[in-house]
C-alpha cells in the first residue's frame, strides 16, 4: 500500500471528481491520501471530503500563501477547530503551514514578519496538541528550521523538499521526514534526484501535491494521487532497489511521521 502524504484533493482543479480520483488511486494501490487545508474557509471542506472518501484523512492549517488575507481570529479559530477535531480519527496533523520566500509579495518585510508569526503560532498549536506538522518550505528551509528548533512540535514532514544535504540532515535531526514527489521524476532535477537517491530511505515519504507538481510523464497536465505508485517506482530506480521495498519503507515512514494514520490503516 502506498500513502500520499500531501494531496490537495479538494482543489478546484478536481471539480466534482475528487471522490472518483481517490477511488481510482485506491484501485492503483494508494491506501491513504492526506488532504491539508490551506485557509480557514477550507477547514470544513477538507474535513467533509475526508469523511466521504474511504482512503482519505485531513490536516488543518493556514498556508503561507493565504497569510496576507488571514487574521488573528483565523489563528484562534484554527486552535478551536484543532481541539474539537481531536476526537475525529481522520484528523491527523497541522498543515499546510510554513514560509514562502519565492512569491514577491510574500518577500516584503512586513509580510515576511507576518508569515513567521503565523508559522510560530501554528507550530505552538501543533506542540500543544501533540500533532505533527506538514510544512511548506519554499526558499525558506533555514528559517523554518529556526522556528521548528525553538518551538519543537511533534515532528512532521518538510513537504516538497528541495534543500541541501545539510538542511536535510537538520530536518531529520529535528524529527522530520522529507517529502518527495513529481519533481524527482525530471532528469534535469539533479539536486532533488541526488537527495532522493542518497538520503536515508527511512527519512523519505512520498507525496503528489496534486493537482500540482505533476510527474514528467504527464506534465503540464493536472497531477493526481493515482500517479503515486509510478512516482514511487522512480524513487526505487534512483536508489536501485525493489519497488516493493520502497513501498513498504515509505508506508512505514508515513506512519512514523503521522502516527494518527495508523488506526485508519489497521
C-alpha positions as CSV (number, residue, x, y, z in Angstrom):
1,X,0.0,0.0,0.0
2,X,1.2,3.5,-0.9
3,X,0.5,6.6,1.2
4,X,0.2,10.0,-0.4
5,X,1.2,12.3,2.5
6,X,0.3,15.6,0.7
7,X,-2.5,16.0,-1.8
8,X,-4.9,18.9,-2.3
9,X,-7.8,16.7,-3.3
10,X,-10.2,19.5,-2.5
11,X,-8.7,21.8,-5.1
12,X,-10.9,23.4,-7.7
13,X,-9.0,21.6,-10.4
14,X,-10.6,18.4,-9.4
15,X,-14.1,19.9,-9.7
16,X,-16.6,17.2,-8.7
17,X,-14.2,14.4,-9.5
18,X,-12.4,14.2,-6.1
19,X,-14.2,11.1,-4.9
20,X,-13.6,9.3,-8.2
21,X,-10.0,10.3,-8.3
22,X,-9.5,8.9,-4.8
23,X,-11.3,5.7,-5.8
24,X,-9.0,5.3,-8.8
25,X,-6.0,6.0,-6.6
26,X,-7.1,3.3,-4.2
27,X,-7.5,0.8,-7.1
28,X,-3.9,1.7,-8.1
29,X,-2.7,0.8,-4.6
30,X,-2.9,4.2,-2.8
31,X,-4.4,3.2,0.6
32,X,-4.4,6.7,2.1
33,X,-4.3,10.3,1.0
34,X,-3.6,13.2,3.4
35,X,-5.5,16.4,2.5
36,X,-4.1,19.5,4.1
37,X,-6.2,22.6,4.5
38,X,-4.8,26.0,3.3
39,X,-7.1,28.6,4.9
40,X,-9.9,29.0,7.4
41,X,-12.6,28.6,4.7
42,X,-11.0,25.3,3.8
43,X,-11.2,23.7,7.2
44,X,-14.8,22.3,6.8
45,X,-14.2,21.4,3.2
46,X,-11.2,19.0,3.9
47,X,-13.0,17.6,6.9
48,X,-16.1,16.7,4.9
49,X,-14.1,15.4,1.9
50,X,-12.1,13.1,4.2
51,X,-15.3,11.8,5.8
52,X,-16.7,11.0,2.4
53,X,-13.7,9.3,0.9
54,X,-12.7,5.9,2.5
55,X,-8.9,6.4,1.8
56,X,-8.5,10.0,2.9
57,X,-7.6,11.9,6.1
58,X,-7.0,15.6,6.7
59,X,-4.9,18.3,8.3
60,X,-5.8,21.8,9.4
61,X,-3.6,24.8,8.9
62,X,-3.1,28.2,7.2
63,X,-0.8,28.1,4.2
64,X,1.7,31.0,3.8
65,X,0.2,32.0,0.5
66,X,-3.0,32.7,2.4
67,X,-1.3,34.6,5.2
68,X,-1.8,38.1,3.6
69,X,-5.6,37.8,3.9
70,X,-5.5,35.8,7.2
71,X,-6.3,37.4,10.6
72,X,-5.5,36.6,14.2
73,X,-9.1,35.4,14.5
74,X,-8.3,32.8,11.9
75,X,-5.5,31.5,14.2
76,X,-7.8,31.4,17.1
77,X,-10.4,29.5,15.1
78,X,-7.7,27.1,14.0
79,X,-6.9,26.4,17.6
80,X,-10.5,25.9,18.4
81,X,-11.1,23.6,15.5
82,X,-8.0,21.5,16.2
83,X,-9.1,20.9,19.7
84,X,-12.6,20.0,18.5
85,X,-11.2,17.7,15.8
86,X,-9.0,15.5,18.1
87,X,-11.9,13.1,18.5
88,X,-12.1,12.7,14.7
89,X,-9.9,9.7,13.7
90,X,-9.5,11.2,10.2
91,X,-7.8,14.4,11.6
92,X,-4.1,13.7,11.6
93,X,-1.9,16.8,11.5
94,X,-1.4,20.5,11.4
95,X,-0.9,21.8,7.9
96,X,-0.2,23.1,5.4
97,X,1.9,25.7,7.2
98,X,5.3,27.2,6.7
99,X,7.1,30.0,4.9
100,X,7.3,31.0,1.2
101,X,10.1,33.4,0.2
102,X,9.6,32.8,-3.6
103,X,6.5,34.9,-4.3
104,X,7.5,38.6,-4.4
105,X,4.6,39.8,-2.3
106,X,5.5,37.4,0.5
107,X,9.1,38.6,0.5
108,X,8.2,42.1,1.5
109,X,9.5,42.8,5.1
110,X,6.0,43.2,6.7
111,X,4.7,40.1,5.0
112,X,7.8,38.0,5.9
113,X,7.2,39.0,9.5
114,X,3.6,38.1,9.4
115,X,4.4,34.7,7.8
116,X,6.8,33.9,10.6
117,X,4.3,35.0,13.2
118,X,1.7,32.7,11.7
119,X,4.1,29.9,11.4
120,X,5.2,30.2,15.1
121,X,1.6,30.2,16.3
122,X,0.7,27.2,14.3
123,X,3.8,25.3,15.5
124,X,2.7,26.1,19.0
125,X,-0.8,24.7,18.3
126,X,0.9,21.5,17.0
127,X,3.1,21.3,20.0
128,X,0.3,21.9,22.5
129,X,-1.8,19.1,21.0
130,X,1.0,16.7,20.2
131,X,0.5,16.8,16.5
132,X,3.0,16.6,13.6
133,X,3.2,19.5,11.0
134,X,3.1,19.5,7.2
135,X,5.5,22.3,6.3
136,X,5.8,24.4,3.2
137,X,9.5,25.4,2.9
138,X,9.9,27.2,-0.5
139,X,13.2,29.0,-0.4
140,X,12.9,29.1,3.4
141,X,14.5,25.9,4.7
142,X,16.8,27.6,7.2
143,X,14.1,30.0,8.5
144,X,11.6,27.2,9.0
145,X,14.2,25.1,10.8
146,X,14.9,28.0,13.1
147,X,11.3,28.1,14.3
148,X,11.0,24.4,14.5
149,X,14.0,24.1,16.7
150,X,12.7,26.9,19.0
151,X,9.2,25.6,19.4
152,X,9.7,21.8,18.9
153,X,6.4,20.4,17.5
154,X,5.8,16.7,17.5
155,X,7.8,16.1,14.2
156,X,6.3,16.3,10.8
157,X,7.1,16.5,7.1
158,X,9.2,19.0,5.1
159,X,6.9,19.0,2.1
160,X,8.4,19.1,-1.4
161,X,11.9,19.2,0.0
162,X,14.4,20.9,-2.2
163,X,17.2,22.0,0.1
164,X,20.8,20.9,0.6
165,X,22.0,17.7,2.2
166,X,23.0,19.8,5.3
167,X,19.5,21.2,5.6
168,X,18.0,17.7,5.0
169,X,20.1,16.4,7.9
170,X,18.9,19.3,10.1
171,X,15.3,18.5,9.4
172,X,15.9,14.8,10.1
173,X,17.7,15.6,13.4
174,X,14.6,17.7,14.3
175,X,12.4,14.6,14.0
176,X,11.1,15.4,10.5
177,X,10.7,13.3,7.4
178,X,11.2,14.7,3.9
179,X,8.6,14.7,1.2
180,X,9.4,13.7,-2.4
181,X,7.1,13.6,-5.4
182,X,6.8,14.5,-9.0
183,X,9.8,16.9,-9.1
184,X,12.2,14.0,-8.7
185,X,10.9,12.4,-11.9
186,X,12.5,15.1,-14.1
187,X,16.0,14.2,-15.2
188,X,17.1,17.8,-15.1
189,X,16.2,18.0,-11.3
190,X,19.7,16.9,-10.4
191,X,19.8,18.0,-6.8
192,X,16.4,16.6,-5.9
193,X,17.3,13.3,-7.5
194,X,20.6,13.1,-5.6
195,X,18.8,13.8,-2.4
196,X,16.2,11.1,-3.2
197,X,18.9,8.6,-4.1
198,X,21.3,9.3,-1.2
199,X,19.4,10.3,1.9
200,X,18.5,7.5,4.3
201,X,15.4,5.7,3.0
202,X,13.8,5.9,6.4
203,X,13.8,9.7,6.2
204,X,11.7,9.8,3.0
205,X,7.9,9.9,2.5
206,X,6.1,10.2,-0.8
207,X,3.6,12.7,-1.9
208,X,2.0,14.1,-5.1
209,X,0.9,17.6,-4.0
210,X,-1.8,17.1,-6.6
211,X,-3.1,18.9,-8.6
212,X,0.4,20.5,-8.6
213,X,3.9,19.2,-9.3
214,X,2.9,16.7,-11.9
215,X,5.5,14.0,-12.8
216,X,7.4,14.2,-16.0
217,X,5.2,11.8,-18.0
218,X,2.0,13.9,-17.6
219,X,3.5,17.4,-17.1
220,X,2.0,20.0,-17.5
221,X,-1.4,18.2,-17.0
222,X,-3.2,18.0,-13.7
223,X,-1.5,15.8,-11.2
224,X,-3.4,13.1,-9.3
225,X,-2.8,10.7,-6.4
226,X,-3.2,7.9,-9.0
227,X,0.4,8.8,-10.0
228,X,1.9,7.9,-6.7
229,X,2.9,4.3,-7.5
230,X,4.7,5.4,-10.6
231,X,6.5,8.2,-8.6
232,X,7.5,5.5,-6.1
233,X,8.9,3.4,-8.9
234,X,11.1,6.3,-9.9
235,X,12.4,6.5,-6.4
236,X,13.1,2.8,-6.4
237,X,15.0,3.3,-9.7
238,X,17.1,6.1,-8.3
239,X,18.0,4.0,-5.3
240,X,18.5,0.8,-7.3
241,X,16.1,-1.1,-5.0
242,X,12.9,-3.1,-5.5
243,X,9.7,-1.2,-5.8
244,X,8.1,-3.3,-3.1
245,X,10.9,-2.3,-0.7
246,X,10.2,1.4,-1.4
247,X,6.5,0.9,-1.0
248,X,6.9,-0.8,2.4
249,X,9.6,1.7,3.6
250,X,7.7,4.9,2.7
251,X,4.5,3.5,4.2
252,X,6.3,2.8,7.4
253,X,7.9,6.3,7.3
254,X,4.5,8.0,6.7
255,X,3.1,6.2,9.8
256,X,6.1,7.3,11.8
257,X,5.7,10.9,10.6
258,X,1.9,11.0,11.1
259,X,1.1,8.5,13.9
260,X,-2.7,9.1,13.7
261,X,-2.7,7.4,10.3
262,X,-2.0,4.0,11.8
263,X,-5.5,3.2,13.2
264,X,-7.0,4.2,9.8
265,X,-4.9,1.5,8.1
266,X,-5.3,-1.2,10.7
